[in-house]
Amino acid sequence: MDGYITFEHGELKLGDTLVLGVLSRLSVDGKVRFDEAEQDGLSGKVKVPMGWDDAAVSVTMELLTDAESTCYDKLTSLSRLYKGHDSGGNPMVYRTTNAHLAARNIDEIVFDGLNSSENNQSDSIIVSLRFVEHNPPIQLVEKRSASNPASEATASADPGLSEHILGGR
């Protein structure tokens, strides 16, 4: 994990960096993952639900021109955050600290996309930031084993110490 993402008081903070814009919308989209199979003798495909896709988080902000910087300067800074990476060259993973995302059981996200647009009516840029839920493979295995009572009993026992060695403790 490379830092936290926070949404507070109309502001967005990625790691230690405050995104200089006005937060106007946050939305979360979740979808079921289907496996499509063809059946012999039938037209079309049969859809079988196979679980859930990683959730998509969208944030809309307005970058304004002010006394300190232009909307283009702010977009340049945001673009650098989007292209930011860890020491291995991988996109940054952020732990979430937002009640909306917590209610949707989203713990970590990756900055997945950046869209910007402007018009000739104002000196501002509207940006749409896309994040995707991050579920590392080890986390998925831990969640599966936590739901399996047999593995709980195994995990709570002292490894390598039999009843005989412990003296019946």
JOVENRA-V345765 format. One record per backbone hydrogen bond with DSSP energy under -1.0 kcal/mol. CO is the residue of the C=O (numbers start at 1). NH is the residue of the N-H. Records with the same first field share a line. If there is no record, write none. Layout:
BEGIN
CO = NH ; NH
END
This chain:
BEGIN
3 = 95
4 = 15
5 = 97
6 = 13
8 = 11
10 = 23
11 = 8
12 = 19
13 = 6
14 = 17
17 = 14
19 = 21
22 = 62
25 = 60
27 = 58
29 = 56
31 = 53
33 = 50
35 = 48
37 = 46
39 = 42
46 = 37
48 = 35
51 = 33
55 = 133
56 = 29
57 = 131
58 = 27
59 = 129
60 = 24 ; 25
61 = 127
62 = 22
63 = 125
69 = 66
70 = 74
71 = 75
72 = 76
73 = 77
74 = 78
75 = 79
76 = 80
77 = 81
78 = 82
79 = 83
81 = 84
86 = 89
90 = 86
93 = 2
94 = 109
95 = 5
98 = 102
99 = 103
100 = 104
101 = 106
102 = 105
107 = 96
108 = 134
109 = 94
110 = 132
113 = 130
115 = 128
117 = 126
123 = 65
125 = 63
126 = 117
127 = 61
128 = 115
129 = 59
130 = 112 ; 113
131 = 57
132 = 110
136 = 140
137 = 141
138 = 142
139 = 143
140 = 144
141 = 145
142 = 146
143 = 147
148 = 152
149 = 153
150 = 154
151 = 155
152 = 156
153 = 157
158 = 161
162 = 166
163 = 168
END
